[in-house]
Amino acid sequence: MDIALLILGFIFMLIGILGSFLPVLPGPPISWIGLLLLYLTKAIPQDWWFLGITLVVALMVLAMDYIIPAMGTKKFGGSKAGMIGTTVGLLVALIFPILGIFGIVIWPFVGAFVGEIINKADNKTALKAAFGSFLGFLTGTFLKFMVTIVYLGLFIAKAWEYKNLLFSFGS
């Protein structure tokens, strides 16, 4: 059972990292579930303080992911249309990976710009708002990515520390 929880937890870690970039998946909470599954094994001593603190961090980052892009857009004079455009641009980058990793950077910016133009902003205002929306998106994505990578590191370190118990097979 411990091996199944370990593997499932690791899968949740990887999905959490993907969720850092995909707007439909809440990356940090999914990674936190991976940590929880690891701590539910018989081999790892339960540490509810650790799990509680990491859960609070995951939920705070999830909340900030909605606040940061809005702040960036508002600070640069953008609208909700720019934020929606950023998300649409990201989805275009993921569905049509023509530009590879650069698409994840370029398409959200283009989407924010188009969203602002549709919202009847002039080119200068749309460009400025698109930059703010895009900057907020990048900041939120970077924050989520860093948290999920730290959680993966914690997961691997704890699994490595208790590897003998995790892989003892009935001892």
Protein Blocks (a to p, Z undefined) as FASTA:
>chain_A
ZZmmmmmmmmmmmmmmmmmmmmkbcfklmmmmmmmmmmmpmklccdfklmmmmmmmmmmm
mmmmmmmmmmmmmmnopafklmmmmmmmmmmmmmmmmnmmmlmmmmmmmmmmmmmmmnop
afklmmmmmmmmmmmmmmmmmmmmmmmmmmmmmmmmmmmmmmmmmmnnoZZ
